[in-house]
Amino acid sequence: MFIYKVFYIFVFMRIILINTNQERWPIPAAPIGLSLVAASLRKAGHEVRVIDRMFLFSKKEEQAILSEAITEFKPELIGLSLRNIDNTCMSALRYYLPDIKELVDLLRTLTDAPLVVGGPGYSLFPVDALRFLGAEFGIQGEGEIACVKLAQALAEDAPYEQIAGLVFKANGSYQCNPATLIPDLEHTEPAAFDLLDYKKYIQKKSYIGLQTKRGCAFNCVYCEHPRIDGKTYRLKTPARVVEEIIAAQRFWNLDYFFFVDSVFNFPTEHACAVCEEIIRRDVKIKWYANVNPVGISDEMAALMARSGCIGADVGIDVASEEMLERMGKGFTQSDIATAAACYRKAGIATSFQLLLGGPGETRETIAEGFRFLERIPQPDNILTVFGIRIYPDTPLFKMAHAEDIVFMGEAGDYLSPTFHLPHDFTPQDFQMVENWCAQYPHWSTPLNPWQYFNVMRATRVPQFGKFKIRDLEGSDAEHAGTRNIYH
């Protein structure tokens, strides 16, 4: 009798992951998703290096760093993480993809290694963005599992066509495999803190981002979070969350975090359990979070404060009763007023953002919302923005009337920055908002979008940190109104 033993030989790859994000306003955001993918690849046995473009300030510096890394490391796969497609601000527009396309073109001159693109920004336009950038592969949705499977398939010269979430070109057209969500976050790898220089972010008053969950069950008409993260909450245990906090504290000697969940305080029981675990373990930290005003009470706000919460970004978006309903917010003015009072009593700083210009917005709904905000306990900051970014497969995309859509690129090209703004809005409406905001030092005044209605596309000129404006007539001349993007 012969006994056959089968030995599996796993082939590992050298992989470079690049954080493409260079947006430093209002503060630079550390790349959480990239750190999670890096950790998963490393656990699978691959050798991983990270290049962070956030603090590269010239094309010359970038080319030198990339050239040196590729020559020395000889990567067999390069991943590009796209946090955002643009800055979603209609009147101070920054469109990131042309700059990232230049990065792709540079990489093509330095290496033959295939390129894979991923990240939340990419996942909004998985086919269009891949076509624009010209990379071989894209991964839409969560990348921890898909990226490991792709690397292994490429290393072993094995089929990759059925990998969930993978996007690639085959037979002249793009195949976009449906993404799957990781059902159990408890056993995912924690972020690879050691592969990034987080000290640079901390020096710039930024934060380390942590997740307590993924998913969002709310129905805001413009929001893409449920599409990317799913509508069902997938929770980490409070013990796991606190272990990640302690690990980050020990590694970087820091005490300042941001819980980057789409909504920290839902489910309410889980949020309270996380706060209680922080208190029970006597972990001394300061933290911020994105929160929804629904369900906030004096008791919950006090619990958040005792666990170290010093600030909350309250996602109200609009403030009139009519627009709260139209925007699918799922709460009322009463909920907003209660949350503002509870956070004020607990000593937690708050910030509200208003997205003006949704379906059905009028001068009257704006004024109603402003009058309401004047009556409640004042947040520490109210940020007002004109125009709402339209993403495919959101309710706003389906609700928008053609005359209310402002294309900053070619008509019908939603990959280029595209916004909803009622067609009957006038400069006088903006002036009303400007005058109202000017009465209060903590209310910000939005930039006037009417100054830029002739803009077709804004692309960054990295060596100067400015915009180049292309107007409707197609001129490539630099616009006289060019502004520094960081000041």
N, C-alpha and C positions, 0 to 999 in steps of 0.2 A: 504494500500500500504506500502510495506517495502522498505526502502532505505538502500542500502548496501554501506558502506564506506570501501574502500580498502586502507590499510596502508602498505607502503613498508618500510621494516626495512633493512637498509643497515648495513652490518657487515664490520667492519674495521679491518685491520691487523697491527701487529707490524712487521716492515720490516727493515732489515739492508742492506745497500748497501756498497760494498767494492770496493775501487779503487785498482785494483791489480797491477797497474804500479809502478815499482821501478826504471825505467831508469832515471838517473840523468845527462846524457850527451846529449847535451852540457849544458842544463839547465833542471831542472824538470818542466814538463808541468802539470798545474792544470787540473783536470778532468772536462771538460765542460759538456760533455754528461751526466755524472753521476749527476751533479748538476741540469740539466734540468729535468731528470727523477725523481729525488728526489722532485723537486718542484711540478711536476704533481701529484705524489703520495700523497704528503701532501695536495694539494688542494682537492683531492678526499676524504680526511678524514683519510687517513692512518697515523700511527705514524712511522716516519722515523728517522733512525740514520745512520750516515756515518762513516766508518772506512777507513782511508787513509793509505795504506801501504808505500807510497812514503818515509816517514821519519822513518820507522821502520828498524833498522839496524841489527837485529839478529832474528833468529827463536825463541829464548827464549822470547824475548820481544813481538814478534808477538803472540805467543801462550798465553802469559799472558793477553794481551789486548783482544784477541778474547774470551778467556775463561771467563774473567770478564764481558765483554759486553753481551755474550750469557746467562750467569747465571743470570745477573741482569735484562736484557731486555726481555729475552725469546722470540726471534723472531719467527714468523710463516712463514716467507719467507726471503731468503737471495739472494741478487743480486750481481753478480760479473761483473765488467766492465773491458773489455779487450781493451786497446787502440791499441796495436800492437801485432802481433804474434811473431815478431823478430825485430831486429834493422835494417834490410834490408842492412846491410853492410857485403859484402861477406868476406872481408879480416880481419874484426875485429868482428866476428859473436857473437851475443847474441840471443839465442833462449829462449823465455820466457815461453812457455807452460809447460815444465817439472816442473818448479818452481810453476806455478799456479796449476798444478795437485797435487803437495804436499799440497798446501793450501786447495784444495777440500778435500783431504784425511784427513787433520787435522779437517776441519769443520765436517766431518762425525763422528769423535770421540766426538764432542762437542754438536751436535744437530741433531734431526731428521727432521728439517725444510727443505723443498724442496729448491733446488738451481736453479736459473735462470741466464744464462750467456748472456751478450749483449756487445755492443760497436762496434766501427768501425773495430777493428782487428778481433773480433769474426765473424762479418758479412761477411768477405771474405770467410770463410770456415764454414758455419753454421752447416752442418752435421758432417764433419770430426772433427771439434774442439769440438763439443758436445760429440761425441763418445770418443774422446781422454780424455776429462776431466771427463766424467761420471756424469754430472749434469742431473737433470730431465728435464729442459727446457732451450731453447735458444730463444732469440729475435733478428732476423736479421733486419737491417735497423734502422730507427728512433724508439726510445723506449718509448716516452712520452705517447702515447695512448695505445700501446700494453701492456706495463707493468701495467698500471692501470686496463685494462680489465682482465689481468691474475690474478692480486691480488684480484679483486672483484669476479672472478669466483671461485678461491680457497677458499675465505672467505665464500662464499655462497654454496660451494660444487656444483657448477653449471658447465655445459659443457664449455670447453675451446677450443675444437678441431678446431673451425672455426676462431679463432683470427688471424687476418692478421699479418704475420711476425713471428708467433710462430713456433718453432721447438721442437719436442718431439718424444718419442719412443712409438709406438703403434703396438701391434701384432707382435713384434719381428723386426720391421723395423722403420726407422725414417720418420716421416712426416714433410715436410718443407713447410709451408704455404707461398705463395708469400707475400712480404712486400708491404705496401702502404705508400705513402709519405703524410705528412701533407700538405694540399694544402694552408692553410692560416697561416703563421707564426705570423701574427699580434696579434693573440689572444692566443698564447702559453704563458705559464708561464715563467717569467724570472728566471734565475738560482738562486738556493737556496744558496746565498752567506754565510748565517749564519751557514750552516751545515759543512763547511770545514774551516780549519785554513789557510786561504790564506796568512796570514802574514809569515808563514814559506816559502812559495814559493817566496814571495817578498824579503825576506832576502837572498835567494839564487839567486838573480838577475833574477828571473823568471817574469812572467807577468800574468795578468788576460786576458783570451781570450774571445772575444765577436764576435758574428756573425752579419753581415748585411744582409746576404742572405744564402740560401742553393742551391746547384746545380752547375753543371759545363757543359758548352756547347762545350768544347774543346775535341779533339780526340787523345790525347797522347796515343801511342800504349800500354804502360805499365801500365797506370793509372787506379785505381779502383774507383776513386771518382764518375764518372758518374753512375756507377753501384749502389753505396750506396746512393748518394744524388740526383740522377736523372740528366738528361741533360737539363731540363728546370729550369730557375732561379725562385726561390720563394723568393720574396723580403720582407724585413721589411721596413716600412716607415722610412725615415730619422728621423722623430720625435721620433719614438719608439727606434731607435738605440741610440739616444742621451739621452733619458730617462734612458736607461739601463746603459749608461756611468755614468750619474749623480748619479744613485742609488749606483753603485759600488764605486764611489768616496766618497759618504757620509758614506757608511758602513765601508770601509777599509781605508779611508783617503789616497788614492793613486791617481796618475796621469799618470800611465804607462799602456798601453793596447796593445794587439795584435789582429788585426782583422783576425780571423782564417778562413775566407772564402777560398775556394779553389783558387779563383782569386778575389781579391778585386775590381779591376778596370773594371770589366764587370758585368752588362752593364755599359758603361761609364757614361751615364746620371745619373744612380743611385749612382755611386761612387761620382760623383761631387756633387750631391744633399746632400749626407751624409756630405761631407766636408763643404759645404755651411751652413748646419744646425749647425754643431759644431761651426763655426765662428759666425753665427747669434746669437746663444745662449751664446756666449762668454765663452765656456767651455775650460778651460786651461788644456790640456793633451798633452802627448807625445805618439805617437803610431807607430807601425810597421804593415806591411801587406805583404801577398803573392800577387805578381802582375805578370801580363803577359806583355811583351814588346809591344804588339800591341796597337796602338792608343795613346801611351804616347806622349804628346806635352809639350812645355814649359809652356803653360797656365795651363794644368792639373797638372804638377809637382809642379808649384808654388802654386796652390790652395791646393794641398795636404800638402805642407810645411806650408802654413798659418794656416791650421787647426790642425797642431801639428805633422805631419808625420816627423819622424827623420830617418826612415830606411825602405828599401824595399827588400824583398827576391824575386829576379827576376828569374822566372822559365824558364831558357833557356834549361837546360839539355844537349844540344849538341851545337856545334858552327859552324860546316861545313855546307854548303848549302845542300849537299847530305844527311847528317844525320838528319838535320832539317826536310827534307821531309820524310825520312824513319820513323822517330819517330812520325810523325803526328803532329808536333808542330803548324802548321798553321801560322808561321811567318818566316821572312827571316833575314839574317845578317843585312840588312839595318834597320829593326825594332829594333834589339838589339842595334845597334850603336846609333840610335836616342834616345832610352830610356836611355842609359848610359849617353849621353850628357845632356839630359833634367834633369835627377836626379842630376847630378853633378852640373849643373847650379843652381838648386833649393836648393842645400845644403843638399840633402837627401842621407844618406849612403846606399850603395847597396851591395848585396851579390849574387853571381852567383854559381850555383852548376852544375857540369858536371857529367853525368852518362855515363861512357865509357864502351863500350862492347855491344852495341845494334846490331840488325840485320844489317849486311853489314858494320859494323865498321872495319876499317883497320888502319894501321900505318899512311897511307896517309891522311885519313879523320881526325884523331886526330891532325896531324901536321897542316893541313889546318885550323882547328878550333882554334888551339893555335896561329897561325900567325895572324888570324883575331882578336883575343882577344888582342893581343899586340898592334894593331893599333887603338883601340877605347879608349875613356876616361876610365881609369882604375876603376873598382869597388873596394870597400874596401876589399873584400874577394872573392877568387875563390876557391871553394872546389871541388876536383876531387875524384871520386869514381869509382872503377873497379867492373863490374858485375851489372846486373839489375835484381831485384827481379821479379820472374814470378808469376802472380796470375791467377787463372782460370777465364775464361770468359772475358779475355782482348784480344785485337788484338795480343799482344806479345805472349800470350799462343798459339795462332793459327799459328803465323808466325815462331815460333822457330823450327829449325831443331834439331833432336835428338842429333846430335853430338855437338851442341852448348849449351846444357843444363847441368848445373852442379848441381847434387843433393847432398845436404849435409846430407840427410837422406837416406832412402831406395829409390831405383830407382822407379820413378812413384809416390812418395809421395810428393805432392806439398804443403802439410801442413807444413812439415819440410822445412826450408829455402832452396829455389831453385832459381838458378840464370841463366841468359843468359850471355854467354861469348863466342865469336867466338873460335872454336876449334883450329884455327891456330894461336891464340895469343901466344906469347912466353915471357919468362922473359926479352928478349931484348926490347920488346915493352913497358913493364913496366918501364924498365930502362930509355928509352927515355922520358917517361912521368915524371919520377922522376927527371931527369936532367933538363928538361925544367922548371918544377915547382920550382926547387931549385934556379933559377935565380932571382925569385921575392919573396920578403918577405910576400906578401899578397896572394900568390898562395900556397895552401896546397898540400903536397905530400901524395898520397894515400898509405896505407899499402900494402905491396906486397902480392897479393893473392897466388902466387906460393909457399910461405912458408907454406900455409895451405891447399893445394890441397888434402892432405890425410885425411882431417877432414871429419868425417861422421856426427857428431853432437856435438854441444857445449852446455853444460848445466851449469847454474850458481851454484856455491857453496856458498850459502849466507853468511856463517859465516866467510869466507875469502874474499868474493867479487872477486872470481876468476873463471876461466873456468875449467871444466874438459873435456878433449879432448878424444873422442873415434875415433881410426883410422880405416882404412879400414879392418884391420885384426880382428877388434872387441874387441881390448884390452880396458879395463876400467881403465887402469893405468893413473895417472895424467901425462899429457904431460910435457916434460921438458920446453916447451915454454910457460907455463901458465903465463898469464899476469893479473895484477890488472885491473878490468874493469872500475875503476873510475879515473885512473891516467894515 
